[in-house]
């Protein structure tokens, strides 16, 4: 049996430089550069979401551009539609390969421990793993 037995066929590939879907925002299109020039805004693509007892919501993915430090705030952009979700997150801790990081640089895969920030009151609450999905993008507000 082939390695992809039982799965749907992969989507057709496009020529280099050709957008996969005209309605997809530029930064969500495949082939977008992983590294950007210095000073670009941070962009973290979500690959998986976990809830760990005693820690909270852990978002795993790769930083595509910019830098992330603890206490940075982020908005969530839906990966499928490019719509902004009304969710403001704060990074409390970052880990890669079981090491706590002070700064996350482009191209690094890591887990971010996040919590929800309510701007009106300034309170922090727990993020449910169902509020985030694979393919979502975290960007600065």
C-alpha positions as CSV (number, residue, x, y, z in Angstrom):
1,X,0.0,0.0,0.0
2,X,1.2,3.6,-0.7
3,X,2.2,5.7,2.3
4,X,-0.9,7.9,1.9
5,X,-3.4,5.0,1.8
6,X,-6.9,6.1,2.8
7,X,-6.1,9.8,2.7
8,X,-7.4,12.4,0.3
9,X,-5.1,13.4,-2.6
10,X,-2.9,16.4,-1.8
11,X,-4.0,19.7,-3.2
12,X,-2.6,20.5,-6.6
13,X,0.7,22.4,-6.5
14,X,1.1,25.8,-8.0
15,X,3.9,27.3,-10.0
16,X,6.4,29.4,-7.9
17,X,5.1,32.9,-7.3
18,X,1.6,32.0,-8.2
19,X,-0.9,32.3,-5.3
20,X,-2.7,29.1,-4.2
21,X,-6.0,31.0,-3.7
22,X,-6.6,34.6,-4.8
23,X,-8.7,35.2,-1.6
24,X,-5.9,34.2,0.8
25,X,-4.0,37.0,2.4
26,X,-0.3,37.4,1.2
27,X,1.2,36.4,4.6
28,X,-0.8,33.2,4.8
29,X,0.1,31.9,1.3
30,X,2.4,29.0,0.9
31,X,5.9,30.0,-0.1
32,X,5.8,33.1,2.0
33,X,9.4,33.8,3.2
34,X,10.2,32.2,6.5
35,X,12.7,34.9,7.4
36,X,12.0,38.5,7.0
37,X,14.2,41.6,7.2
38,X,15.1,42.9,10.6
39,X,12.3,44.9,12.3
40,X,9.4,42.9,10.8
41,X,6.5,42.1,13.1
42,X,6.4,38.7,14.7
43,X,4.4,36.0,13.0
44,X,3.9,32.6,14.8
45,X,2.1,29.8,12.9
46,X,0.3,27.4,15.2
47,X,0.9,23.7,14.5
48,X,-0.8,22.2,17.6
49,X,-2.5,23.1,20.9
50,X,-2.3,21.3,24.2
51,X,-3.8,21.9,27.7
52,X,-1.4,20.8,30.4
53,X,-2.6,20.5,34.0
54,X,-0.9,23.1,36.2
55,X,0.6,25.0,33.2
56,X,-2.4,25.9,31.0
57,X,-2.7,26.3,27.2
58,X,0.5,25.5,25.3
59,X,0.6,26.6,21.6
60,X,3.2,24.7,19.5
61,X,4.5,26.1,16.2
62,X,7.2,27.9,14.3
63,X,8.1,31.6,14.4
64,X,8.2,32.8,10.8
65,X,9.4,36.3,11.3
66,X,10.3,38.8,14.0
67,X,11.1,38.0,17.7
68,X,9.0,36.9,20.6
69,X,9.8,37.6,24.3
70,X,7.9,36.7,27.4
71,X,5.0,39.0,28.2
72,X,4.5,39.9,24.5
73,X,0.9,40.2,23.5
74,X,-0.7,38.7,20.3
75,X,-3.9,38.7,18.3
76,X,-5.1,35.5,16.5
77,X,-5.7,35.4,12.8
78,X,-7.7,32.5,11.5
79,X,-5.5,30.4,9.1
80,X,-8.4,29.4,6.9
81,X,-10.1,32.7,6.3
82,X,-7.6,35.4,7.4
83,X,-10.2,36.9,9.8
84,X,-9.1,38.4,13.0
85,X,-10.5,36.7,16.1
86,X,-11.5,38.8,19.2
87,X,-8.8,37.1,21.3
88,X,-5.8,38.8,22.9
89,X,-3.1,36.5,24.2
90,X,0.0,37.0,26.3
91,X,3.0,34.7,26.2
92,X,4.1,33.7,29.7
93,X,6.8,31.2,28.9
94,X,8.6,29.7,25.9
95,X,10.3,26.4,25.5
96,X,12.2,24.6,22.8
97,X,13.8,21.2,23.2
98,X,13.0,21.3,27.0
99,X,14.9,24.6,27.4
100,X,13.3,27.8,28.5
101,X,14.0,30.6,26.0
102,X,14.4,34.3,26.7
103,X,14.0,35.2,23.0
104,X,12.5,33.2,20.2
105,X,14.0,33.9,16.8
106,X,12.7,33.2,13.2
107,X,12.8,29.6,12.1
108,X,12.6,28.2,15.6
109,X,10.0,25.7,16.6
110,X,8.8,26.1,20.2
111,X,5.9,25.8,22.6
112,X,4.4,29.0,24.0
113,X,2.5,29.0,27.2
114,X,-0.3,31.6,26.7
115,X,-3.1,33.2,28.7
116,X,-6.0,35.5,27.7
117,X,-5.7,39.2,28.5
118,X,-8.9,41.2,28.9
119,X,-7.9,44.8,27.9
120,X,-10.8,46.5,29.7
121,X,-10.0,45.1,33.1
122,X,-6.4,43.9,32.7
123,X,-7.3,40.5,34.1
124,X,-5.8,37.2,32.8
125,X,-7.9,34.1,32.2
126,X,-7.3,30.6,31.0
127,X,-7.3,29.9,27.2
128,X,-9.3,26.9,26.1
129,X,-7.5,24.7,23.6
130,X,-10.6,24.7,21.4
131,X,-10.3,28.5,20.9
132,X,-7.2,28.0,18.7
133,X,-6.8,25.8,15.7
134,X,-3.9,24.4,13.6
135,X,-2.9,26.9,11.0
136,X,-3.8,30.0,13.0
137,X,-1.3,32.8,13.0
138,X,-0.3,34.9,16.1
139,X,0.5,38.5,15.3
140,X,1.2,41.6,17.4
141,X,-1.9,43.7,18.1
